[in-house]
Amino acid sequence: MNNLISACGKIIYDDNDYKLYVDIDDDISKFYLSLIPKYIANPNHQKYNAHITVVRNELPINLKNWRKYENYNIDFFYSPNIQTNNIYFWLNVYSSFLINLRKELGLPETSELSRPPSGEKCFHITIGNLK
C-alpha cells in the first residue's frame, strides 16, 4: 500500500434500501478516467457522481447506529493505480473508519458490493465502465 493518496469525503445515508456511501470529489474520478489511453479503452463515465459504496443491498443489524455519522467528513486513502477487469475501471480505497462503521452496524468489514470487482478486501471508487 505504498504511494497512497489521501482524500476526504462526506458520509451520506439513504434510507431507501439502507444505502450508505461516501460522497467524494467528482474530479478524482474524472482525472483518473482521463488517464486511460483511448487506444487501450474508451470507458464511459459512471452513471452516478463519484462515491465510495459502504452499505448497499444489506440490512444493518444494529440500526441504532444508522445515521450516526450523517454528513460526517472522513479521510480515506486510495491507490492511484487504475485497476480493470475489462468491464469496470476503479481505484482501490482503504479506510479503517469505514471498516469500523460497518462493524458498528453489525456488518462484516466489507461486502461484495463495497469491495472492488477484483474482490480485494478494501473499498473502491469506480471511475468508468465499458458497458
N, C-alpha and C positions, 0 to 999 in steps of 0.2 A: 504494500500500500504506500509506496513511495510516490512523491510528486503529486500528492492530493491537493486539491484546491478547496479553499474554504468559501462558503457562500451562506446566505441566510434566506429564510422564507417564513411564511405565516401559516400556522395551523388553522385549517378550515374543517368544520364538521358539517355534514349534510345528513339530516335525519331520514331522508329517503333511502331506504335500504342500508342505513348505517354506513355511510361513506365518510372517510376521514382522509384528508390529503394535506400536503404542504404546498401552498401556492408560492411559486418561485418566479424570479425574473425571466420573462419570456425570451429576453435577449440571449440567455445562456443556450437555450435550445436552438435559436436562430443562428447563433455564431457557429456552434459545432456542426449544424446541418450544412452551413455554407462551406465547411472544410472538406466535405466529401466530394472528391473529384467527379465531375459529370461523366467521365469516360468509365468510371467504376460503377456508378449508380446515380440515378436522379430521383431520390426519395421525395415523397410528399411531406408537407408539414403535418403535424398532428392535428387531429380534429379539435382537441381541447388545448387551452393555454398550458404552458409548461407547469408541471407539478410532479410531486413525488407521492405515489399512492401508498397509504399506510394501512387503511382498512377498506376492503371492498368485498362484497358478497360474503360477509361473515357477520354473525350476531355476537357482539361482545357479551361476555359472561358477567362482568362487573359493570353494569350500566350506571352505577352510582358515580363512576369516574368519567362517564360520557360528558363531553363539553368542558372537562376540567381545564383544558389548555386553549380554549376558544380564543382565536386571534393572537395567540402567543407567538412571538418571534423566536425562531430557533436557528442555531448554526448547524451546518452539516458539511461534510466533505464529499467531494466527488472526484473521480478519476477523469482526466482529460482524454483518456484513450477511448476512442469511439469503438463500441462493440456492435456486432451484427450477427444475425442468423440468416441473412439473405432475404428477410421479410421486414424485420424491425432494425432500427439503429438506436442505440441507447448509451447512456453513461452510468456506470456503477456509482451508487451513493452509499455512504457509510455514516451512521448516526446512532450512538449509544442512547441518545434521548428518545429516538423513535422506537428503538427496541424496548426500552423501559416503558414507554407509553403503551405499547401493545401488551406488555406484561401486566400493567395496571388494569387493562381492560379484560384480563383473563385470557388473552390470546397468545399463541406461540410467537417467538421473536419475529418471524416473517411468515408470509403465506405465498401461495402460488401466484397470486396477482400482485403482491408487493415486491416479490423477487424479480430480477431481470429474466428475460426469456431463456437465458443460459442456465438458470436455476441456481446461480450462486447465492449464498446466504447473506444477502445485502439488499438494499433498495435500489431503485433506478429512476432515471429521467429518460423517457422515450423522446427522441429528437426527430424521428421521422419513420416512414414506412414505405414499402413498395406495393401496398395494396391498391 
